[in-house]
Amino acid sequence: MKLRIAFFGQAAFGRDVLLRLLEQGHEIVAVYAPPDAGRPDPLAEEARVRGLRCLRHRVFRRQGAAIPETLAEHRALRPDLNVLAFVTAILPPEIVEHPPKGSLCFHPSLLPRYRGGAALAWQIMLGERESGVTVFRPDAGVDTGPIVVQKGPVPIRAGDTAASLYFERLYPLGVEALVEAVALVASGRVRYAAQDDARASFQGLVGDAEARIDWSRSAAEIDRQIRGCDPQPGAFALLGRERLRLFDARVERARGADPPGAVVSVADGRIAIAARGGRLSVGRVRRGEGPKQSAELVGIRVGERLG
């Protein structure tokens, strides 16, 4: 059975899932992509090139309720199924539950572990060794709906950032998982497995409160924090009153007894910062609102201490 699909997504991931569903012969009745913020969105561009209807809404709810015009627009499409391919906007239940076959949603963790909108970051920050992807049918909770397809586990490597974990391993798994889940729904062979709430964990978004470095923590913990916050929002320390966001970190053996947060070397494009139980070698930084650049180019001197 070929389905009429309302497709919600963004970026290259959304584009690649869209292309696979078109190859399977499904009818895409509309593509929902966020408004451009600088660069053109790859999903929206693909929809334009293929002559698909593309709807660019920033939000779908106002004051906690569905926007009537957006809701009517979606219902007029008469979709059999919604596909949510890495959607960051919150969709109202009137949209999620409207199609006869409901919705399918991608999540970058092995649910019920790491529910929430920052699963990639938290898996690294909390020291997980494995990850995977889930496609589930969303319900009224946050990532709590029944599971349709899971793929994994895949290893989280010692040097992984949120970006490398996603692009190198979870991205391709996620495309395959969504395509498989749609095929199961289309064929009538889909089975919905309830999540085990006893195994569940929920982590909130990662903002500056979670990204601020506490030098009383160990070098290993700070290293995970830096990698989990890479590329966004960037873990940071204070240099005077200015925020210094740190990227491309690795832990090295401590040399000497410098206080945590002290800059102990600037060489070969990197800075080394003392920490408890080791030192952090950092390759790229962003000072204040400036660009991300090589760590040795931002005027940090040996002996300065990050707060």
C-alpha positions in Angstrom: 0.0 0.0 0.0 1.3 3.5 -0.9 0.6 6.1 1.7 -0.3 9.8 1.6 2.4 11.2 3.9 2.6 14.6 5.6 6.4 15.0 6.1 7.8 17.0 8.9 11.6 17.5 9.2 14.6 19.6 8.4 18.2 19.6 7.2 20.0 16.8 5.3 18.5 14.1 7.5 15.0 15.1 6.5 16.0 15.4 2.9 17.5 11.9 2.8 14.4 10.3 4.5 12.2 12.1 2.0 14.1 10.8 -1.0 13.9 7.2 0.3 10.1 7.5 0.8 9.6 8.9 -2.7 11.7 6.0 -4.1 9.2 3.7 -2.3 6.4 5.3 -4.2 4.7 7.1 -1.4 2.8 10.3 -2.1 4.2 13.3 -0.1 1.1 15.5 0.3 3.2 18.3 1.9 6.6 18.9 3.4 6.8 20.9 6.6 10.2 22.5 7.1 11.2 25.4 9.4 11.8 28.9 8.0 15.4 29.4 6.8 17.8 30.8 9.4 20.8 31.8 7.3 21.5 28.9 4.9 18.7 27.4 2.8 17.3 24.3 4.5 18.2 21.1 2.4 14.8 19.5 2.9 13.0 22.6 1.8 15.3 23.0 -1.2 14.6 19.4 -2.2 10.9 19.9 -1.9 11.1 23.0 -4.1 13.2 21.3 -6.8 10.7 18.4 -6.9 7.6 20.6 -7.0 6.3 19.4 -3.6 4.1 21.6 -1.5 6.4 23.1 1.2 5.0 24.7 4.3 7.3 26.8 6.4 5.9 27.3 9.9 8.0 28.3 12.9 5.4 27.2 15.4 2.3 25.1 15.4 0.8 26.2 18.7 -0.1 29.5 20.2 -0.6 30.0 23.9 -0.6 26.2 24.3 -3.3 25.5 21.7 -3.1 24.5 18.1 -3.2 27.4 15.6 -6.6 27.0 13.9 -5.3 28.0 10.4 -2.4 25.5 10.6 -4.7 22.8 11.8 -7.2 23.3 9.0 -4.3 23.4 6.5 -3.1 20.0 7.7 -6.5 18.4 7.8 -7.1 19.5 4.2 -4.1 17.5 3.1 -5.9 14.2 4.1 -2.7 12.4 5.0 -2.7 8.7 5.9 0.4 9.2 8.1 2.6 11.9 9.5 6.4 11.2 9.4 8.5 13.3 11.9 12.1 13.3 10.8 14.1 15.1 13.5 11.4 17.7 14.3 12.3 20.4 16.9 8.9 22.3 16.8 6.3 21.0 19.2 3.3 19.7 17.2 -0.2 19.8 18.9 -2.0 16.5 19.4 -4.7 17.6 16.9 -2.0 17.2 14.2 -0.1 14.2 15.6 -3.2 12.1 16.1 -5.2 13.2 13.0 -4.1 10.8 10.3 -5.8 7.4 10.3 -2.4 5.7 10.8 -1.1 8.3 13.3 2.5 9.6 13.3 6.0 8.1 13.3 8.7 10.0 15.1 12.5 9.6 15.0 14.6 9.8 18.3 18.4 9.5 18.6 18.6 7.1 21.5 17.5 3.6 22.5 14.2 4.6 24.2 13.0 4.6 26.9 16.5 5.8 27.9 17.3 9.4 27.2 13.9 10.9 26.5 14.0 14.6 25.8 15.3 17.1 23.2 19.0 16.8 23.9 19.5 13.0 23.9 22.7 13.2 21.8 24.4 15.6 24.2 23.4 13.8 27.4 24.5 10.4 26.3 28.0 11.7 25.9 28.0 13.9 28.9 26.8 11.1 31.2 29.4 8.6 29.9 27.2 6.2 28.0 29.2 3.6 25.9 26.5 2.7 23.4 23.7 4.4 21.6 21.1 3.7 18.9 17.9 5.1 17.3 14.2 4.6 17.8 11.1 5.2 15.7 8.0 5.4 17.8 4.4 6.5 17.6 4.2 9.7 19.6 1.5 10.2 22.3 0.8 12.9 24.8 4.1 12.4 26.7 7.6 13.4 25.8 9.1 10.5 23.7 6.9 8.0 25.6 4.9 6.5 22.8 5.1 2.8 21.7 8.1 1.7 19.8 7.9 0.6 16.1 11.6 0.1 15.2 14.9 0.3 17.1 18.4 0.0 15.6 21.6 -0.4 17.6 23.5 -0.5 19.8 26.4 1.3 18.2 29.5 2.3 20.2 30.1 5.8 21.6 33.8 6.2 21.1 36.2 8.0 23.5 36.6 11.0 21.3 33.0 11.3 20.1 31.2 14.7 20.1 27.4 15.0 19.7 28.1 15.9 16.1 30.3 12.9 15.3 28.0 10.4 17.1 25.1 11.7 15.1 26.6 12.1 11.6 28.8 9.1 11.6 26.5 6.5 13.2 23.0 7.6 14.2 22.2 9.5 11.0 22.4 6.5 8.6 20.7 4.2 11.2 17.9 6.7 11.6 17.2 7.0 7.8 16.9 3.2 7.6 14.8 3.0 10.7 12.2 5.5 9.5 12.0 3.9 6.0 11.5 0.5 7.6 8.9 1.8 10.0 6.9 3.4 7.2 7.0 0.2 5.2 5.7 -1.7 8.2 2.8 0.7 8.6 2.1 0.6 4.8 2.0 -3.2 4.8 -0.2 -3.6 7.8 2.5 -5.6 9.6 3.4 -2.9 12.2 3.6 -3.9 15.8 3.6 -1.3 18.6 5.7 -2.2 21.7 5.0 -0.2 24.9 8.0 1.4 26.5 9.2 0.0 29.8 8.8 3.1 32.1 10.9 1.3 34.8 13.9 1.7 32.5 13.1 5.3 31.4 15.2 8.4 31.9 14.5 12.0 30.9 17.0 14.7 30.4 16.1 18.3 29.6 17.6 20.6 27.0 21.3 21.7 27.3 21.7 25.4 27.7 24.3 27.6 29.2 23.5 26.4 32.8 24.5 22.9 31.7 27.3 24.0 29.5 29.2 26.1 32.2 32.4 24.3 33.3 32.9 23.6 37.0 36.6 23.1 37.6 36.0 21.1 40.8 34.9 18.2 38.5 37.4 15.7 37.1 39.2 16.1 33.8 37.2 13.1 32.4 33.8 14.7 33.3 34.8 18.0 31.8 36.0 16.3 28.7 32.6 14.6 28.3 30.8 17.9 28.9 32.9 19.7 26.2 32.3 16.9 23.7 28.5 16.6 24.5 28.1 20.4 24.0 30.0 20.3 20.6 28.8 21.8 18.3 26.0 23.5 20.4 25.9 25.3 22.7 29.6 24.9 23.4 30.9 24.2 27.0 32.4 27.4 28.4 34.6 28.8 31.2 35.1 32.4 32.0 38.3 34.4 31.1 37.8 37.4 33.2 34.2 38.4 32.4 34.2 36.9 28.9 32.9 33.5 28.0 35.4 31.1 26.4 33.7 28.2 24.7 35.8 25.1 24.3 35.8 22.5 21.4 37.9 19.7 20.1 39.0 18.5 23.6 41.0 15.4 24.7 42.3 14.4 28.1 46.0 14.1 28.6 48.1 13.0 31.6 48.7 15.7 34.2 52.1 17.3 34.3 52.8 19.1 37.6 50.3 20.3 40.2 48.8 23.4 38.6 45.4 24.5 39.9 42.3 23.4 37.9 41.5 25.9 35.2 45.0 27.2 34.8 46.4 27.4 31.3 49.6 25.5 31.3 50.7 25.6 27.6 49.9 27.2 24.3 51.5 25.3 21.4 50.9 23.5 18.2 47.5 25.1 17.7 46.2 23.9 21.1 46.0 25.1 24.7 46.4 22.8 27.7 44.3 23.5 30.8 44.9 21.9 34.2 42.1 19.8 35.7 41.6 17.3 38.5 43.2 14.0 37.5 44.6 15.2 34.2 44.7 18.1 31.8 42.5 19.1 28.9 44.0 19.8 25.5 41.7 22.0 23.5 42.0 22.7 19.8 39.3 25.2 19.1 37.7 28.0 21.1 35.2 30.8 20.7 35.9 33.9 22.7 32.9 36.0 23.5 30.8 36.4 20.4 33.7 35.9 18.1 34.2 33.1 15.6 35.3 29.6 16.4 39.0 29.4 15.7 42.3 27.7 16.6 42.9 27.9 20.3 46.3 29.5 20.1 44.9 32.5 18.0 42.6 34.0 20.6 45.2 35.6 22.9 45.2 33.2 25.8 48.5 33.2 27.7 50.1 30.6 29.9 49.4 31.3 33.6 45.9 32.7 33.0 43.2 30.9 34.9 39.7 30.1 33.7 36.9 30.6 36.1 
